[in-house]
Amino acid sequence: MQLFFASTSPFARKVRIVAHEVGLWQRITMIETDPWTDDRLRAINPLAKVPTLVRDGGEPLYDSGDLRLPRRVRRSAG
Ligand SMILES: N[C@@H](CCC(=O)N[C@@H](CS)C(=O)NCC(=O)O)C(=O)O
């Protein structure tokens, strides 16, 4: 999995903490980005916001307030 994040984003920070707490930190490739200029991010998330998680199958997940995120992330990790 890949997590597009910005170090200044509190939303991305929250998700990074969750990833650490649920033991997925090592399985996620962290990609630091500028959401206002990164065309790769815009291609996978039309809102072009961080955090954006790309699951191993390629499905993007975004919106840190999605309460299903920890469960969905764990499921995608198998
Ligand atoms: N509701 C979103 C908000 C995410 C958000 O606003 N992220 C900001 C950085 S803190 C961003 O990516 N801004 C870029 C933009 O608005 O184009 C969440 O909880 O993930």
The ligand as an SDF file (V2000), in Angstrom:
LIG
                    3D

 20 19  0  0  0  0  0  0  0  0999 V2000
  -11.6650   15.7220    4.8730 N   0  0  0  0  0  0  0  0  0  0  0  0
  -10.3030   15.4510    4.4290 C   0  0  0  0  0  0  0  0  0  0  0  0
   -9.5180   16.7550    4.4200 C   0  0  0  0  0  0  0  0  0  0  0  0
   -8.1190   16.5500    3.8640 C   0  0  0  0  0  0  0  0  0  0  0  0
   -7.4790   17.8850    3.5590 C   0  0  0  0  0  0  0  0  0  0  0  0
   -8.1390   18.9260    3.4910 O   0  0  0  0  0  0  0  0  0  0  0  0
   -6.1660   17.8350    3.3250 N   0  0  0  0  0  0  0  0  0  0  0  0
   -5.4780   19.0410    2.9230 C   0  0  0  0  0  0  0  0  0  0  0  0
   -4.1300   19.1390    3.6340 C   0  0  0  0  0  0  0  0  0  0  0  0
   -4.3140   19.3340    5.3810 S   0  0  0  0  0  0  0  0  0  0  0  0
   -5.2180   18.9940    1.4360 C   0  0  0  0  0  0  0  0  0  0  0  0
   -4.8880   17.9570    0.9140 O   0  0  0  0  0  0  0  0  0  0  0  0
   -5.3740   20.1040    0.7260 N   0  0  0  0  0  0  0  0  0  0  0  0
   -5.1110   20.1600   -0.6900 C   0  0  0  0  0  0  0  0  0  0  0  0
   -6.2450   20.7560   -1.4780 C   0  0  0  0  0  0  0  0  0  0  0  0
   -7.2520   21.1870   -0.8720 O   0  0  0  0  0  0  0  0  0  0  0  0
   -6.1150   20.8050   -2.6980 O   0  0  0  0  0  0  0  0  0  0  0  0
   -9.6730   14.4090    5.3420 C   0  0  0  0  0  0  0  0  0  0  0  0
  -10.0870   14.3040    6.5140 O   0  0  0  0  0  0  0  0  0  0  0  0
   -8.8060   13.6540    4.8830 O   0  0  0  0  0  0  0  0  0  0  0  0
  1  2  1  0
  2  3  1  0
  2 18  1  0
  3  4  1  0
  4  5  1  0
  5  6  2  0
  5  7  1  0
  7  8  1  0
  8  9  1  0
  8 11  1  0
  9 10  1  0
 11 12  2  0
 11 13  1  0
 13 14  1  0
 14 15  1  0
 15 16  2  0
 15 17  1  0
 18 19  2  0
 18 20  1  0
M  END
$$$$
